[in-house]
């Protein structure tokens, strides 16, 4: 294997949730090395975080722009090669733009930016930079989600007819949860989260999962968003009807106010000849139903010969040793590291990875904007006019639900 790919990180200091997840995932396969970081804008917290993560003092920064400038001046053999952006949403755009314009690849948490207009601006920067840009839509990197994608897109089950996806959480179910943690503080604040709360946070995951498995883009949406807990300024619950490119229909529900729920993401894809079902809380099982046949349960494992070869290549243990969230996240880092190596060596990048790209980021924010406008008008809103341009959704012709 080539030398490790060198990573810088912005955000993810001590006390955060997602930063440790990223670092564990990046380290799991030994292909990525954390060499620099701006873990906090507070110098003391940045310094203590860097010490804990084993970085030398001169590779720890409290200003991401300083990090990018200083790392740019280092020799090719030592400076970071890509930036992992693990900040609240309102930093995704400026950090990504600064890194890309300095020639660094970017792997960012979703959503790509706070608004549709911002992500369209980011798309221009990505295209002009010639650098790699990836989104960590983690659930696409579960091996059995990849298996579902293989089965659907190879037409084993026939054309897609209907899709149902639900993402239910309960961590914001009570009024006291609004400011109950650092995560809740920024996710419920429009200044940090953007124009949407729940639908931008977890609705984009559900949206991406539908498109990833089916290979069909969501082209129109008719949504009903609400703020279930009084006093909040962003949606914390919602549901949408949607249409796919091939004319198939679907439903998407995303909520963070379902008391008692943890991370209940599940998807059903119904096709002409059969259907499949997967849920994130039991990720090593994929249920497949075919007309006139017994139901089948696919189990994840390197010894599961019935799984596609590219799926088994992303598993690490035999059946009966379930792999979960960290391992799925690690698949994204391993795939992105492979992409960086290909870019470094001038080789073609095979399109077999689960890393979301900037086009997926644009479609995700177009979905969020369409859902917001649809909810306000009780109308179907087409998304295709906004994949390549900005502007108000109000200029789009809509049809009443």
Helices and strands as residue ranges (DSSP letters): E 5-11, H 18-28, E 32-38, H 43-52, G 57-59, H 64-72, E 82-86, G 89-91, H 92-101, E 105-108, H 116-129, E 133-135, G 138-141, H 143-153, E 160-168, G 175-177, H 182-187, H 190-193, H 198-198, I 199-203, H 204-214, E 218-226, E 237-244, E 249-255, E 264-271, E 274-279, G 280-282, E 285-290, E 296-299, H 309-312, H 325-345, H 358-377, E 379-382, G 384-386, G 393-395, E 399-400
